[in-house]
């Protein structure tokens, strides 16, 4: 970082060099940040100061977030990345989502790093026989066909600061702390972790955990209220179609499936002729002969009425978002399929929202309060948000933020970005004070914490510092979509 900063000063008049040095400084600083975080994590674990933050979380949401995070990394190495699930998995669990996510990200990131160009990385989640009522017994398996490990190294892989040295691995950055941290977190959650590997043949990491199941009250009128009683699914994988049928079995919805886009179109024509048209269409993106996009394009051309179309995919859909929106696809659904994911997409659709809507559309014209005691952070955040079309006010501590919020009745804020560690009044206290206030929007205004582990104060999401634009955008999209959905529901 120091070296490239010196080169940057020397070549400041050369735009191409400036861009190159900036990219390398960014990569180096991310590596440094990873080193510091690993060392701090290990220090907390060894001192016994690491604790779990137990709360309800959504398994589909966790898998969706992992997919979103890992797909670009795998894609950069032209690798195939897949997430698969067994049947009958609970959708809501009680546990520390952040720590479980950290465990899986460590394993998946290593799998991507230690697998060559064009390789394969998979995450499989399956339910095992329960050892106790109302507790799910889950197995998470991360596998790859990468470089693999020697038997000798597998005996010490979970020891701090150990790395297997070879001509290949020597070129890959690492601290030797990722696996010890992973095992410590699995131990903390009362689970087990095992590794199996062969040099040149890849590796398999298996994590088993028991987590309490959080039963959700079913809304028997949901599908009727939203006008969805007949669905047609087109996917060339019969098992996926059958999984969808099983997942929908507890609902009043009739599910019909076909293994190609052409067959689905023929089925739709027959159903329309019989006076029993479908209310919703689920299309797999990648099918032989005629893919999901082509099928959707044909449906939009042949049917005057706009039947909602959701596109199912296990792949990185960033390249097709614009094309899908142009065709008239209403939402993109991640694989594996979960009932709650479909419900959320239907709820968004009926609330007038589109999953393909860019974060610009959610932020443009919004009034946002940026709360941070460091001026450089304020400048960066305001610049990012202004680029997205937002209007920003700035507060230097939690007390100023509280006062600005209370005085903003004539021009209320739509979102607050709240630093946690600040003088006068910290972010936790400021958030609690805002939530306890008498204003109508006090309990509903989205608040994003700019740190980790900040949900207990009433914050809606968090982004880690230093702020990265893509992660900030993802957090804004998450809270604004949830806020808009909630507001639409209240109006109904």
DOBAPA-549512 format. One line per field, with one value per residue (C-alpha): residue in one letter; x, y, z; residue number from 1. Coordinates in steps of 0.25 Angstrom, whole numbers. Layout:
N
resn a  ...
xx X  ...
yy Y  ...
zz Z  ...
resi NUM  ...
END
This chain:
492
resn x  x  x  x  x  x  x  x  x  x  x  x  x  x  x  x  x  x  x  x  x  x  x  x  x  x  x  x  x  x  x  x  x  x  x  x  x  x  x  x  x  x  x  x  x  x  x  x  x  x  x  x  x  x  x  x  x  x  x  x  x  x  x  x  x  x  x  x  x  x  x  x  x  x  x  x  x  x  x  x  x  x  x  x  x  x  x  x  x  x  x  x  x  x  x  x  x  x  x  x  x  x  x  x  x  x  x  x  x  x  x  x  x  x  x  x  x  x  x  x  x  x  x  x  x  x  x  x  x  x  x  x  x  x  x  x  x  x  x  x  x  x  x  x  x  x  x  x  x  x  x  x  x  x  x  x  x  x  x  x  x  x  x  x  x  x  x  x  x  x  x  x  x  x  x  x  x  x  x  x  x  x  x  x  x  x  x  x  x  x  x  x  x  x  x  x  x  x  x  x  x  x  x  x  x  x  x  x  x  x  x  x  x  x  x  x  x  x  x  x  x  x  x  x  x  x  x  x  x  x  x  x  x  x  x  x  x  x  x  x  x  x  x  x  x  x  x  x  x  x  x  x  x  x  x  x  x  x  x  x  x  x  x  x  x  x  x  x  x  x  x  x  x  x  x  x  x  x  x  x  x  x  x  x  x  x  x  x  x  x  x  x  x  x  x  x  x  x  x  x  x  x  x  x  x  x  x  x  x  x  x  x  x  x  x  x  x  x  x  x  x  x  x  x  x  x  x  x  x  x  x  x  x  x  x  x  x  x  x  x  x  x  x  x  x  x  x  x  x  x  x  x  x  x  x  x  x  x  x  x  x  x  x  x  x  x  x  x  x  x  x  x  x  x  x  x  x  x  x  x  x  x  x  x  x  x  x  x  x  x  x  x  x  x  x  x  x  x  x  x  x  x  x  x  x  x  x  x  x  x  x  x  x  x  x  x  x  x  x  x  x  x  x  x  x  x  x  x  x  x  x  x  x  x  x  x  x  x  x  x  x  x  x  x  x  x  x  x  x  x  x  x  x  x  x  x  x  x  x  x  x  x  x  x  x  x  x  x  x  x  x  x  x  x  x  x  x  x  x  x  x  x  x  x  x  x  x  x  x  x  x  x
xx 0  11  19  7  3  17  16  2  8  19  10  -2  -3  -4  -19  -16  -5  -14  -25  -15  -9  -23  -28  -15  -16  -31  -27  -16  -24  -35  -24  -19  -33  -35  -22  -26  -40  -35  -25  -35  -45  -34  -31  -45  -47  -34  -38  -52  -59  -66  -81  -93  -104  -116  -128  -138  -133  -137  -129  -134  -129  -115  -113  -118  -107  -96  -100  -99  -86  -79  -84  -75  -63  -65  -69  -56  -49  -59  -63  -77  -83  -96  -104  -113  -123  -130  -145  -152  -142  -148  -149  -147  -137  -132  -117  -106  -107  -95  -86  -92  -90  -75  -73  -79  -72  -58  -60  -66  -55  -44  -51  -51  -37  -31  -38  -33  -39  -52  -53  -65  -70  -82  -90  -100  -110  -118  -126  -122  -131  -134  -128  -139  -152  -153  -138  -133  -120  -114  -102  -94  -84  -75  -68  -58  -50  -38  -23  -26  -18  -8  -12  -1  -7  -21  -16  -12  -21  -29  -16  -13  -4  -2  -2  1  13  14  18  3  -2  10  4  -9  -11  -15  -12  -14  -25  -37  -39  -36  -46  -56  -54  -55  -68  -74  -70  -76  -89  -88  -86  -75  -66  -58  -49  -46  -37  -27  -16  -20  -34  -41  -46  -59  -63  -75  -81  -92  -101  -114  -122  -136  -147  -156  -169  -177  -192  -197  -206  -217  -223  -209  -210  -225  -223  -212  -219  -210  -217  -211  -196  -188  -174  -164  -150  -142  -139  -151  -146  -146  -161  -165  -158  -166  -179  -175  -172  -186  -193  -198  -204  -217  -209  -209  -196  -194  -180  -173  -158  -157  -161  -168  -176  -180  -185  -194  -199  -203  -210  -218  -221  -226  -235  -241  -244  -234  -222  -210  -208  -193  -181  -168  -157  -144  -133  -124  -132  -128  -134  -142  -137  -145  -143  -147  -160  -163  -162  -171  -181  -181  -183  -195  -203  -210  -212  -199  -198  -187  -174  -163  -149  -142  -127  -115  -106  -101  -112  -105  -103  -118  -125  -126  -131  -140  -147  -148  -155  -165  -160  -166  -155  -143  -144  -131  -130  -131  -146  -153  -167  -164  -156  -168  -177  -168  -167  -182  -184  -174  -181  -195  -189  -185  -170  -161  -149  -141  -142  -128  -124  -124  -139  -140  -131  -133  -140  -139  -135  -124  -117  -102  -97  -82  -72  -60  -61  -54  -65  -76  -70  -69  -83  -90  -82  -87  -102  -102  -97  -109  -118  -121  -121  -112  -111  -99  -98  -85  -90  -103  -108  -107  -114  -125  -128  -128  -138  -147  -146  -149  -164  -166  -156  -155  -143  -145  -133  -122  -107  -103  -88  -88  -75  -77  -74  -86  -96  -92  -100  -107  -112  -116  -124  -131  -135  -140  -149  -154  -158  -172  -172  -180  -168  -159  -162  -162  -151  -140  -126  -114  -102  -88  -82  -85  -94  -104  -117  -121  -122  -134  -125  -130  -117  -102  -90  -76  -66  -58  -71  -71  -81  -86  -89  -95  -104  -108  -112  -120  -127  -130  -136  -143  -150  -154  -159  -167  -173  -177  -183  -191  -196  -201  -208  -216
yy 0  10  6  8  21  26  22  28  42  40  37  45  51  38  33  19  17  24  14  2  7  9  -5  -11  -2  -6  -21  -19  -12  -22  -33  -24  -23  -38  -40  -30  -36  -50  -47  -39  -51  -61  -52  -51  -66  -69  -59  -65  -52  -57  -59  -63  -54  -63  -59  -64  -64  -69  -81  -77  -63  -68  -77  -65  -56  -66  -69  -54  -52  -64  -64  -52  -59  -72  -65  -57  -71  -77  -87  -94  -90  -97  -98  -110  -114  -126  -127  -123  -113  -103  -89  -82  -85  -79  -77  -67  -64  -55  -66  -77  -69  -66  -81  -84  -72  -76  -90  -85  -74  -85  -94  -83  -79  -93  -97  -94  -87  -94  -103  -106  -102  -107  -104  -115  -113  -125  -129  -141  -149  -140  -144  -136  -130  -116  -116  -117  -126  -119  -123  -113  -119  -110  -118  -114  -121  -112  -114  -123  -125  -135  -145  -139  -125  -129  -133  -119  -111  -105  -101  -86  -80  -93  -94  -104  -100  -103  -96  -94  -90  -81  -71  -70  -60  -65  -64  -78  -73  -76  -90  -89  -78  -86  -98  -90  -83  -97  -102  -90  -93  -107  -114  -122  -120  -130  -130  -140  -137  -143  -136  -132  -137  -126  -125  -127  -120  -124  -116  -122  -113  -114  -102  -100  -99  -86  -90  -79  -77  -80  -70  -79  -67  -62  -69  -66  -51  -50  -57  -68  -82  -88  -89  -95  -98  -101  -107  -118  -124  -133  -133  -118  -118  -129  -121  -109  -118  -123  -109  -104  -116  -109  -98  -97  -95  -105  -107  -113  -115  -117  -120  -110  -97  -102  -112  -101  -92  -103  -106  -91  -91  -103  -97  -84  -91  -99  -86  -89  -80  -80  -69  -70  -75  -80  -82  -88  -79  -89  -100  -107  -103  -92  -85  -77  -63  -68  -75  -62  -54  -63  -63  -48  -48  -57  -54  -40  -41  -39  -52  -51  -58  -62  -67  -78  -79  -84  -75  -61  -53  -39  -41  -43  -33  -23  -32  -39  -26  -22  -35  -33  -43  -39  -45  -53  -65  -72  -87  -95  -92  -88  -85  -73  -67  -69  -62  -50  -49  -50  -40  -30  -32  -29  -17  -11  -14  -21  -29  -24  -10  -4  2  16  15  12  24  35  47  41  49  42  45  41  40  38  46  45  55  46  36  47  52  38  34  47  45  31  34  47  39  30  42  44  57  56  63  60  58  57  49  42  54  62  51  50  65  66  54  61  74  68  67  77  69  55  46  33  26  27  22  21  19  12  17  32  42  49  39  26  19  9  20  29  18  14  29  30  17  22  36  41  43  34  29  27  12  9  18  9  10  4  2  4  -7  -22  -28  -16  -22  -22  -6  -6  -5  -12  -16  -13  -11  -13  -2  2  4  -3  3  -11  -15  -2  -3  -17  -12  0  -9  -19  -9  0  -12  -18  -4  -2  -15  -13  1  -5  -16  -5  3  -10
zz 0  4  -9  -18  -11  -14  -29  -29  -25  -36  -47  -43  -57  -64  -63  -67  -56  -46  -49  -48  -35  -29  -32  -26  -14  -12  -13  -3  7  6  9  21  26  25  33  44  45  46  57  65  64  68  80  85  83  91  102  103  100  87  90  81  77  77  69  59  45  31  25  11  13  18  6  -3  3  2  -13  -15  -8  -14  -29  -33  -27  -34  -47  -47  -48  -58  -47  -46  -32  -28  -15  -13  -2  2  4  17  22  32  27  41  51  64  65  62  47  46  52  44  31  35  36  23  16  21  16  2  0  3  -7  -18  -15  -15  -27  -41  -53  -58  -45  -37  -23  -16  -4  0  12  16  28  37  46  58  72  79  76  70  68  53  51  39  31  22  12  5  -6  -18  -28  -26  -21  -9  3  8  19  28  26  29  43  47  38  50  57  57  47  39  24  14  6  -9  -22  -24  -10  -8  -18  -10  1  15  29  34  43  35  39  54  55  47  56  69  64  61  75  81  73  79  65  58  46  38  26  15  4  -6  -13  -27  -25  -16  -2  6  19  26  37  46  55  63  63  69  59  59  55  47  47  33  27  20  13  7  -7  -9  -4  -14  -26  -27  -28  -40  -43  -55  -53  -65  -61  -68  -55  -50  -36  -35  -40  -30  -19  -22  -22  -9  -3  -8  -3  10  2  -6  -19  -30  -36  -50  -56  -69  -73  -84  -88  -101  -92  -83  -94  -100  -86  -84  -97  -93  -80  -86  -96  -84  -77  -66  -68  -59  -48  -48  -56  -51  -61  -60  -66  -73  -80  -93  -106  -101  -88  -78  -85  -98  -92  -85  -97  -105  -94  -94  -109  -109  -96  -96  -81  -73  -65  -54  -58  -48  -53  -45  -45  -37  -45  -44  -51  -51  -66  -69  -60  -70  -81  -72  -68  -82  -86  -74  -64  -51  -41  -40  -30  -25  -25  -17  -16  -3  0  8  -4  -13  -3  -2  -17  -18  -7  -14  -27  -22  -14  -27  -26  -35  -31  -43  -39  -37  -24  -31  -32  -17  -13  -24  -17  -3  9  16  30  30  45  47  55  45  34  23  25  24  11  5  9  4  -9  -11  -7  -16  -28  -25  -25  -10  -2  10  24  33  48  55  67  72  80  67  60  70  69  54  54  64  56  42  43  31  22  29  27  19  24  34  33  47  52  65  73  74  85  93  89  82  71  80  89  78  71  84  87  72  74  87  82  79  64  55  48  60  60  45  39  33  41  36  46  40  48  52  62  64  63  78  78  67  55  42  36  36  27  32  32  23  15  1  -9  -14  1  4  -8  -4  10  5  -4  7  17  7  0  14  18  5  6  21  17  6  15  25  14  10
resi 1  2  3  4  5  6  7  8  9  10  11  12  13  14  15  16  17  18  19  20  21  22  23  24  25  26  27  28  29  30  31  32  33  34  35  36  37  38  39  40  41  42  43  44  45  46  47  48  49  50  51  52  53  54  55  56  57  58  59  60  61  62  63  64  65  66  67  68  69  70  71  72  73  74  75  76  77  78  79  80  81  82  83  84  85  86  87  88  89  90  91  92  93  94  95  96  97  98  99  100  101  102  103  104  105  106  107  108  109  110  111  112  113  114  115  116  117  118  119  120  121  122  123  124  125  126  127  128  129  130  131  132  133  134  135  136  137  138  139  140  141  142  143  144  145  146  147  148  149  150  151  152  153  154  155  156  157  158  159  160  161  162  163  164  165  166  167  168  169  170  171  172  173  174  175  176  177  178  179  180  181  182  183  184  185  186  187  188  189  190  191  192  193  194  195  196  197  198  199  200  201  202  203  204  205  206  207  208  209  210  211  212  213  214  215  216  217  218  219  220  221  222  223  224  225  226  227  228  229  230  231  232  233  234  235  236  237  238  239  240  241  242  243  244  245  246  247  248  249  250  251  252  253  254  255  256  257  258  259  260  261  262  263  264  265  266  267  268  269  270  271  272  273  274  275  276  277  278  279  280  281  282  283  284  285  286  287  288  289  290  291  292  293  294  295  296  297  298  299  300  301  302  303  304  305  306  307  308  309  310  311  312  313  314  315  316  317  318  319  320  321  322  323  324  325  326  327  328  329  330  331  332  333  334  335  336  337  338  339  340  341  342  343  344  345  346  347  348  349  350  351  352  353  354  355  356  357  358  359  360  361  362  363  364  365  366  367  368  369  370  371  372  373  374  375  376  377  378  379  380  381  382  383  384  385  386  387  388  389  390  391  392  393  394  395  396  397  398  399  400  401  402  403  404  405  406  407  408  409  410  411  412  413  414  415  416  417  418  419  420  421  422  423  424  425  426  427  428  429  430  431  432  433  434  435  436  437  438  439  440  441  442  443  444  445  446  447  448  449  450  451  452  453  454  455  456  457  458  459  460  461  462  463  464  465  466  467  468  469  470  471  472  473  474  475  476  477  478  479  480  481  482  483  484  485  486  487  488  489  490  491  492
END
